[in-house]
Amino acid sequence: MKKRAQLTLIAFLIAFAVPMILSSGEASSDSESQRLSTGMTSADYLLADYKEWEAKYLENGGDRNVVMSMGWFKGLSTEKMNASGQIKLNLLDGVVSVEAQGLSRKESWDVWLVDNGPGSSVTPDAEDVMVRVGSLKHQGKLAKLEANLGSKTFVNFDPDLYVITRAGKNPADERILVGTTTLFQRLYRSGQRGQFGQLADMDLPRPAPAEPAREDSLWSSLVESVIPSAHAAIGIVPDGGGSGDGGSLTNLDLLINQGRTLFFSELFNGNGRTCGTCHREDENLAISPEFIATLPANDALFVAEFDPNLSASACPGGTPCFENPVLMRKFGLILENLDGFGDLANRFVMRGVPHTLALLQNTLTPAPDGTTTPPNERTGWSGDGAPVGTFTLSNGTSHLAQGFLRDFPIGAVIQHFTKTLLRRNNIDFRLPTNAELDAMNAFMRSTGRRADLNLAGPGALSLKGEIAREGQRIFNNGGAGFAGGRGIPPGTANGAGKCFFCHFNAGASDFFFPNQNANFNTNVEQLPSQPADLVIPAQKNPADGGFGIGTPPAGVFGLGDGTFNTPVLVEAADTGPFFHSNVVNTIEEAVNFYNSTQFNTAPGFGPQIGGINLEATEVAAVGAFLRVINALENIRSAIEIETRARNAKFLNDSVDLIKLSISELEDAVDVLHGGGLHPEAQLKLRRAIELDQQAMTTNSRSARQALLDEAIALKNGARADLRN
């Protein structure tokens, strides 16, 4: 009888208390929640990228075949030598194999493995665990070593550095050649320890557990006053801080969320800027002149206009400068000292802000295209955006940067966060710690698509619009002499766009180097009447030499080899202006560039592929194709973000996500409208935006979910209008 009374009272509470809680409690909650996925990120993206790496790693032997390159790096190597090497480790059997070239035969050389340990400096010291593997023996042009350290060696020993020294020296005293691990290798190690995503040197604070929303507190107090054990009786599970599904934050989720917070909020003791100052989350992680025009005068982007230490009054004009506000506001161009800070007046370039979406392995992995590594991953417009060298981080540790995405924030802080042009670490800014670099790397790898499209062959994308469909054909047409391959049909003379040669599947992967990213000299720098030069005389606006800082080849101006990195195209249409110097504004203008004399006479590139000659209607067709695939990606992203918003427990979390979903939908509408494409889909998307806006102001979670369900249905309908 007592049990029946308890159940009756529970039924009463469900009938009357729950609606009251749902309609009023969550709107007023100011609790800080722990979302499983925040913003435009998803742990699934990073995990998918990692799994792709892991699959290749295991296919190549896994822990029986760990392969790392070794080379000279300024600051960490104690002596510069034109030598290089490779080390292979069998972590299960304890076998180490090394090959090096360029080392003097007149001297003897030792190989060391170094485990820095949590929080330790990258530079080896007496506190680190250092294992001498043995001595190299010259065999012809190579110096080789193979040693068996025993199967138990790597059970509790995780090498972070691989070092070659002279015989009799140890890595704390001398380092000639050096190699290091990567984020994915660190993640793999954490998985082997049974704590995937919890990196050994992670010293970032974990978020405090979220306070329960008011409806949970009231519900708990009501139920507990009647039946102390009612949580178990009726299936109430304490919320783990997720987006409404009761799940717990994983180590990988924490890593990404920490990275996102750092990316958009951390000032690094600098001038007020964050990474998100230029890479705006609601602007496709980029920034445009139109968006810049909406910002208040005190936005950190304009720090050179109101901070006398960074004043741009004399820029450009032969003196060092931090930014050029005129070119920034007119064209969205940011000043970059990619060729170094010596002789600042003549070594800066003006570049647009590239988006950081879809940083897949094939977007970052260098192709054997004639450029050298490091950088070991291609970042930025010229592929060498991430720094190379040794930097002292803010916690006093020394970090070897090898041009990985993980190293990119080091260069960004030095370039953009400084309080003065002296750029002094721990005075004008602080550099990120190793843990912060890992977290921001995880965040950057978790945004955007997880894979490229399939544009040819079985299961290829099939578009409904006739013009966009023709654009897809032109995009994949390699010309009359092309024999086909990798799902691409043989080429024809009619409408040979040849786009897929450099943008396979509309990504950044090169057709000739599968799943790798190449650099090319397309002669964009040689275009006449460049917008920036019309505002600032060309002699005061130095040429951009692209990759590297070496002596430019004939016909190339500025330091570098004249090549620039191949960007992804799926996100292109809504991330203009285009090319590294923002020289054109529409996707059709960007396509038409490849008809130009500049491109078709580019050294070793335009002539090599036989030139491109598209008629105006063909240019429009390719533009329509790129607009439609961009809109499809906007819709995919919006649905994913909005699904998380629907499941979010707290209103503030839901609102943040809905805002991002709306920005994606607005981009899709703008992209389609700009090409006069699919008006019926545009109407559905506009209606979905209206529903999203209503959902943001709805206090009732159930009502909000109903509105979002209707919006998602409209988005799916719009997607169905675009593709089969």
N, C-alpha and C positions, 0 to 999 in steps of 0.2 A: 504494500500500500504506500509506503514511504517512497519507494522507487518510482511508482506511478505518479505521485505528486511532484516529484522532482522533474520528471519528464514533461509533465503538464506545464510547469513553470518555465522550463526551457523553451517549450513551444510558444509560450506567451512572449518571452523575451525575443525570440526570433521574429514573431509577428509584428511586434510594436517597437522594440528597441533598435533592431538592426536598420530599418528604413530611416529612422531618425539619425542614426550614426552616419550612415552612408551619405545622407543628403547634407549634413552640416559639418561633420567632424573633419573630413580631409581638407576642406578648403582653408581652414584656419591653421592647419598644422604647419609649423615652421621648423619641423625636425629636419636635420640633415640626413638624407638617406644614403644608403650605399647601393647604387644601381649596379646590376650585373653588367650592363653595357651603357656607357654614357655617350652623348653626342652622336657623331657620325661613325663611331667606332664599334667594333665587335670583336670579341675574343676569337670568334670563329674565323675571322679574316687572318689574324696572326697565326692561329692554329693551323689553318689550311696552308698558309705559306710555309710554316714550319714543317708540317706533315709532308709537303712536297720535297722540302730539303731532306727530311728524315728518310723518305722513301729512297731517294738517290743515295743518301749516306749508307743505308742498309744494303742497297743493291750493289754498292761498291765495296761491301765488306764490313760496314759498320765499325765497331770498335776494333776489329782486326785490321782496319786499313784507314787510319786517321792520317790525312795528308795536309800539310801546311807548308806554305812558301816561307822563305827566309830571305831577308835582304838588309840593306843599310837604311837606317832611319835617323834623320837629324835629331840630335838631342838625346836619344837613347843609345845609339851606337856611339862608342867612345872614339871611333876612328873611321874616317870615310875611306871606303875601298870599293872598287868596281868589281864586286863579287855578288853571287846569289846562290841560293840553295833550296833544297826541299827535304823535309823530314817526314818519314812515315812511321807511325806507331801502331803496334799490335797491342792494344791495352789489355787484352785477355791473356795472351801468352807472355807479354813482357818484352817483345822484340822491338828494337828501334833500328831503323835504317835511315841513313843520311847520305845525300849527294850534294856536293858544292862545286862551283866552278869560279875561277878567278882568284883563288887563294894562292899565295906564293908557295912554290915548291921548296923554297929555302927555309921555310919555317914549319913548325908542327902546330896542329890545331885540335882543340878539344871541343866536344859537344856536351851541352848541359841542358837539363830540364829544370824549370823553376816553378814552384807553387807559391804564389804570393800570399795566399790566405785571405780571409775576410778583412776588408778595410785596409789592407796593406798597400804600399806604393807599388806601382807597376815596375819601377826600377828595383832590381834585386838588391837586397841588403842582408845583413847577418841574421835578421829575424826570419827570413824566408827559408823554405825547404828547398835545397838545391842538390840535384843528383847529377854527378858526372857520369856520362854514358861511356865515354872512351875517346880515343884519338882517331882523327881522319887519316887515311892512307891514300896517297896519290896513285891513281891508275889512269895514265894518259892525261887528258885534260881535266878529269874529274878527281875530286878527293872524296873517298867513300868510307863509310863506317857501318857495320852491322853488329849489334850486340844484343844478347839475351839477358835482361835484368831479372827474369823470374816472373812467374804468373801472379805472384802476390804484390808486385811492385805498385800497380795502379789501383789497388783496392781502395786505399784511403789517400792516394796521391793524385791530385788533379793538376797536371801541368797547365800553367797560364802563359809561360814564355818558353821559347826554344832558342837557345843562344849558342853561338860559336865564338870561342875565345882562343887566344894563343895558349899553347901548352904551358901549364904551370900557373895560369891565371884562373880566377873564378868570375862568375857573372857580376859580382858586386864590384870587382875591380875593372873589368874590361868586357866590352860587348862589341863584336865585329858585325856579325849577322844575327838578326832577331826575327822571330815569328811570334804571333799571338793568336788567341782564340777569338771566336765570333759570338754574337748573341745566341744563334741557334745551337752552337756547340755548348754554350752555357746552359741553355734550356735542356738539351739532351742529357747533360750531366745531372741536372736537377731531377729529371725523370728517373734516371738510374738510382738516385738516392731515395726515390719514392715521394718526392715533393716537387712535382713538375711546376715550374714557374716561380718557385722560391729560390732565387739565385743566391749563391754562397756569400756574395758581398753586398746583398741588399740591406742597406742601412736606412732606408726611408721609413718614416713612421707609418703604421697602418691606420686607416681611418677608424675613429672610435665607433663602436656599435651604434646604430641609429636608434634614436628614441622612438618608441612605438607611436603610431598615429593615434589621434585622440579617440577614434572609434574603437581601436584595439584596447586602449586603456579602460574606456567606459565599459566595453563588453566584458573585459576580464574581471573588472570589479563587480559587475552585476552577477556574472556567473559564479565567481568565486565566493560571493556572499551566500549563495544558495548551495553550491556543490563544489567544495575545494578541488575535487578531482575531475571536474567537468571538462577540462581541456582534453583529456584522453577519452572521456566518454563520448564526446560529440565530434572528435577529429580535429580540434583546433591545433594547428602547428605553429609554434612561434616563428614569426617572419625572420628570415635570414638576411634581410636587407636587399633582396633582389627586386626586380621590377614587377612584383605582384604575384610571382609564382611560388613564393615560399622558399626559393633556392638560396644557397649560400654563395658568397663571393669566393671564387677560386683564387689561387695564387696568381694565375694569369690575368684574371679580371682585375685584381688589385694592382698588378704591375701596369696594366694599360690605363686604369683610372688615375694612378699616380702620375703616369706620363702625360695624360691629358691635362691634369691640374697644373703640372709644371709648364706645359706648352702654352697654356692660355693665361696663367696667373703669376708665374715666377718671374721676378724682376732681376734676379742674379746681382743684386746690389748695384744696378746700373742706372741708366738715365730715365727709367720709367717704362721702357718698352718691354714687351714680351714677344715670344715667337708669334703669338696670335695678333700682334699689332699689324703685321703684314699678311699673315695667313689666317684670314677671318673664317670662322667656322660656318657662318651663314653666307659666305661669299665663295663657296667651293674651295675653301682653304687657300684662297688667293686674294687679290684685291685689284680693283679696276678704277679708272679715273672717275667714273660715275659714282662709285661707292665712296671714294675719297672726298668727293664734293659734299657728301652728306655729313661728314665728321665735324665735330666742334673744333674750334681753333686751338683748344688746349689738349687735343688728343696727342698721345705720345708719338704718333707718326710724324708730327710736325715739330718735334723737339728742337730741330735746328733753327726754327723760326723764333723760339722764345727763350732758349738757353744760350747765353752769351758764350759759354765755353764751346759750343758747337755751332756758332753763328755761321750762316751761309752767305754773309754779305759780300764776301770776296770770292764766291764760288760760282762758276769756274772763272779762271782768270790768271792762272799761274801759281796759285797758292793752294795748300792742302785744304780740303773741305770734307764735311761729314755727309751732307746731302745737297741736292739741288732742288729746292722747293718748287721752282718754276716747272721743271721737267717732271717732278713728282706729281704735281697737281694737274698738269695738262695731259700727261701721257702715262702716269702710273709707273714711272721709271725710278728705280732705287739705285743709289751709288754703291758700287762694289769695288773693293780693292783686291780682286782675285789674284793679281800678279804681285802682291806684296805691298807693304806699307812704306818701303823706301821710295824716295822721290815721288811722294804722294800725288803731286800735281799732274804728273804725266802717266800714272799707272792705274788710274781708276777707269771703270767702264760703267755705263748706265744700262741697267737691265730691268725688265719686267719681273713680276713676282710669279713664279711657276706654281701651279697647284701641287699639292702633295698627296693626291688621291692615287689609288691603284699602284702603290709601290710594291709590285710583285717581284719575284726573283728575276723574271726575264726583263723587268724594267731596270734592274740594277746591275745584273751580271755583265761585265764587259765582254765584247766580242773581240776576236783577234783581228782588229781592223787597222793595225799599224801603230796605234797609240800604246803607251807603256803603262804598267801598273807598278806601284800604286798610283792613283786611287784604285782600290780593289772593288769598289762599287761605284756605279755612275750616278751622280747626283747633280742637280742644278742644270742650267742651260747648256753648259759646255762639258758636263760630265765629270768635272774636277772640282765641284763645289765643296766637298768635304775636305778638311785640311789633312795634311801629312806632316808629321813631325812629333816632337815630344812636348807636352804641356804640363805645367804644374797645376793641379786642380785645387779647388777651394779648400779641400780638407788636407792639403799638403802632399797628397800623393802625386806621383808622376804618371802621366797617361801617354801611351804611344798611340798616335792617330795614324791610321793607314789608309785614310780615304774611304772608310766605311760610312754608311748612313748613320751608324752609331756615333761617329765623330762629328757629324755635321753641326750639332749645336755648339761645339767649341768655336768653330769659325764664326757662327752667327753671333754669339755673345761678343767676341772680340770686335767684329765688324759693326754691329748695330746697337749694342747695349752700352757702349763706353760713355763715360761722363766727360772725357776730354779726348783730344786727338793723340794724347800720349799712350793711351790704351795699356794701362798698367794693371796687371792682375792683382786682385785684392785691394786696389785703390780705386780704379775707374769701374770695376766690375769684379765679380768672382766667377771663375769657371765652374761648370757643373762637376759634381762628383761622379765617380764611376757608377754608383747606383742610379743617379739621375740620368746619366747617359743611357743606361739600359732601359729605364722606364720610358723615356721619350722615344727611344728606338722602337720599343714595343708599341707605343701609341701610334707612331707614324706608319708602322707596318699594318695597323689594324683598320685603316680607313679605306673606303672605296671598294671597288670590286675585288673579288677573290680570284678571278680568272679572266682571261681574255675571251672574246667572242669566238664563235665558229662561223666564219664567213664563206667557206667553200667546202665542198665534199659532203658526205653523208651527214644528215642532221643539221645542215647549215641554216643560219638565220634566213627566214623567208619573210620579206616585207610585203605589205599590201599595196602601198603606193607605187604606181607605175614609174614615176620619176625617180624616187629613192631606189627602187629596185634596179633601174638602169644605172644609177650611180654606183650601186654595189658591183654591177658587172664591169663598169669602167674601172673602178677601184682595183679589181682583181684581174684586169686585162694586162698581160705582160708584153703585148705587141706581137706582130706576125712571126717573129723568130723565136718566140718563147714556147718551149715544148711542154710546159705544164709540170706538175708535181706537187706533192703535199696537199692534194685535193683541189689545186688550182687547175682549171681547164687550160688547154693550149691557147695561146694568145691569138688575137686577130688584129688586123690593121685598123679596124674601126674602133675609135675611142680607146686608145691604149693609154690608160692612166698610169699604169706601172706603180701604183701607190703601195701595193703590198710588198714590194721588194724591201722597203725600209720599215713599213708599218704592217707587218703580218697580222692578220685578224684585227686590224685597227688598233693594235697595241704598239709597244716600243720594241718588239722583237724583230730582228732582221731575218728575212726569208732565207738568206744564205747561211746564216749562223743561228740555227733554231734555239729559241729560249735564251738568246743573248742580245745585248743592247749595244749598238754601234754608233760611232761618231762619223759625221760627214761634213765636208765643206760644200755647202749649197750656194755660196756666194750671196747670201742675204745681206752681208755687210757692204756689198758693192752696189746695192740699189740706189738710184738717184733720188733726190728730194725726200730724204728721210725726215720724218716729222721733227725729231729732236734737233737735227742740223738746221732746220728752217727757223728754229727759235734761238738756238745757241750755235754760233758759227762752228763749223766742223773742226777748225784748228783748236778750238777750246773744248771740244767734245771728243776725246780720244777714241780711236778705232778699237773695236773689240776683236782680239786675236783668237778667241775661243780657247780650246784645250791647251793647257801647259803654259810655260813662260819662256820657252826657247826662242831662238831667232826665227822669225817667220819665213816661210818659203816665198818664192817669187809670186807676186800678185796678192799676198796676204798682208794686211796692215794691222798693227797692234801686236803685242807679245802673244805668242801661241802658234799653233800649227794651222789655225784657220778652221778647225772642225768644231761642230756643235753636236750635242747629244740628241738622239731621236726621241721625241716625246710620244706619249700615248695619244690616240686620237678620239677615243670614245667620249672623253670628257671635254673635247676641244671646243665645240660650238658655243658653249656657255662660259668659257674661261678666257675669252679674248680680252685685250688685243693680242695679236699673234706674233710669233717668233721672239727671239730673245730681246729685241729692242722695241717691241710693241709697234711695229711699222705699219701694220694694217689692222682694221677693226672687225671685219666680217669673215666668216669661214669661207665664203666664196672668193674674197680677195686673197685669202691664204692659198686656196687651191689654184687660183689663177697665177700665183707667183711661179708655179712650176712650168708655165708656158713661157716664162720670161727668158730674155737673152742671158741674164745673169745666171740663172740656174742651168740652162742648156749649154753654157760654156764653162761651168764650174770645173776647176782642174781635177781631172781624174774621176769625175762623177757623172755630170750631165752627159758628156759625150760617151761615157762608158755604157750607159743604159740606152743609148740611141736617141736621147732627147724625148721631150714630151710636147705634143701639139694638140691641145683640146680646143674644140669650138666652144662658143659662149654657152650653148645649150648643154654641152657635156660638163662644163664647169659647174653650171647650175645643178645638174643631176648629181654630181659628186657631193656638192654642198648639201643637197637635200638628203642624201644618204647619211652624211655625217650629222646632220641635224636630227634625223629620226633616231639613229642609234644613241645619240646624246639624250634625247627625250626619254627613250626607253630606259636608259640607265638612271635618269632622274626619277622616273616612276618606280623602278625597282628599289632604289634607295629610300624613296618616300614611304613606300609600303613597309619596308623593314623597320624604319625609324618609327613609323606610326603604330606598328604592331607592338613595339616596346612601350610606346606612349599609352596604348590601350591597356596593357598589362601592369603599368606602373601603379604602385600603391598610393603614392603621394601626389597631390595635385601639382605641386611645383615641379616635380620631375616630369610629369605628363606634359605640362605647359612648355617646358624647355624643349622637349622632343618634338612636340607639335609644331613649334616655331621653325625648327629645322626642316620638318616635313614640308611646311608651307614654302620655305625658301627653295626647296627642290622642285616643288610643283610650279612655282612662279618661273623658275628657270626653264622648265619643260614648255610652259606656255609661250614664253618669250622666244625660245629657240624655234618652235613650230611656227609661231606667228611671223617671225622674221623671214621665213622662207615661204610663207603662204601655204603651209602644209596642214592637212588634216584638221579642218575647222571643227568637225564633230568631236574629235578627241579634245581639242582645246576647250570646248564647252563643258565637257565632263570634268576636266581638270579644274576649271574655274569654279564649278559647283562644289567640287571636293574641297577647294580652298575655303569657300564660304562655310562649309560644314566644320572644317578644322577650326576656323575662327570662332564659331559658336561653341565648339567643344572646349576651347580654352577658357571660356567664361562660365562654364557649367559646373556648379558645385557637386552635383550628384554624380558619383562615379558610374553608376549604371546608365544614366542618361548620356554621360560623356562617351562611354563605350558604344552605345547605340549610334551616336553621331559618327564616331570614328569607323564603326563597321560600315555605315553607309558610304563614308568617304572612301574607304578602302575598296568597296565594290565599284565605285565610280572610277577609281584609278585602274582597277583591273579591266574595266570596260574600255577605258582610253587605251590601255596597252593592247587590247584585242583589236582596236581600230588601226593600230600601227603594224602589227605583225600577225602572221598566220600561226 
